[in-house]
Amino acid sequence: MAVPKSKISKSRRGQRRSHDSLSVDKYVEDQESGELRRRHHIDLSTGKYRGRQILEPSDNY
């Protein structure tokens, strides 16, 4: 059975767990439409990504 050799302090335990927290998604304003969208994702309202038409424009989003 595994037994720790020494006690892990609350500080050290917290430093290890600090990387496990969830981050909030970053949003940027689209240059063409002015709407908020996630970085490196297709703008669903216009269907464009990096100036190129990828999808059909949709009014649902």
C-alpha positions as CSV (number, residue, x, y, z in Angstrom):
1,M,0.0,0.0,0.0
2,A,1.4,3.4,-1.0
3,V,2.1,5.7,2.0
4,P,3.3,9.3,1.5
5,K,6.8,9.8,2.9
6,S,6.0,13.3,4.2
7,K,3.0,15.5,4.5
8,I,2.1,17.8,1.6
9,S,1.3,21.3,2.9
10,K,-1.8,23.1,1.9
11,S,0.2,25.6,0.0
12,R,2.0,23.0,-2.1
13,R,-1.2,21.1,-2.7
14,G,-2.9,24.3,-3.8
15,Q,-0.1,25.2,-6.2
16,R,-0.5,21.9,-7.9
17,R,-4.3,22.2,-8.2
18,S,-4.1,25.8,-9.5
19,H,-3.7,24.4,-13.1
20,D,-6.9,22.3,-12.8
21,S,-9.2,25.3,-12.8
22,L,-11.4,26.0,-15.9
23,S,-10.8,29.1,-17.9
24,V,-13.4,31.4,-19.4
25,D,-13.6,31.4,-23.2
26,K,-12.1,34.5,-24.8
27,Y,-14.2,36.4,-27.2
28,V,-13.1,39.0,-29.8
29,E,-15.1,41.4,-31.9
30,D,-15.4,40.3,-35.5
31,Q,-13.9,42.9,-37.9
32,E,-16.5,42.5,-40.6
33,S,-19.8,42.0,-38.7
34,G,-18.8,43.5,-35.3
35,E,-20.3,40.6,-33.4
36,L,-18.5,38.7,-30.7
37,R,-17.0,35.3,-31.6
38,R,-14.5,32.9,-30.2
39,R,-10.9,33.2,-31.5
40,H,-9.9,30.8,-34.3
41,H,-13.5,29.8,-34.9
42,I,-15.9,30.4,-37.8
43,D,-18.3,33.3,-37.4
44,L,-21.6,31.5,-37.7
45,S,-23.6,34.6,-38.6
46,T,-21.6,35.3,-41.8
47,G,-20.0,31.8,-42.3
48,K,-16.6,33.3,-42.8
49,Y,-13.2,32.4,-41.3
50,R,-10.2,34.6,-42.0
51,G,-11.9,36.4,-44.8
52,R,-12.9,33.2,-46.7
53,Q,-16.5,31.9,-47.1
54,I,-16.6,28.5,-45.4
55,L,-20.3,28.0,-44.6
56,E,-23.6,29.3,-45.9
57,P,-24.7,32.5,-44.0
58,S,-27.3,31.6,-41.4
59,D,-29.9,33.8,-39.6
60,N,-30.3,31.2,-36.8
61,Y,-27.2,32.3,-34.9
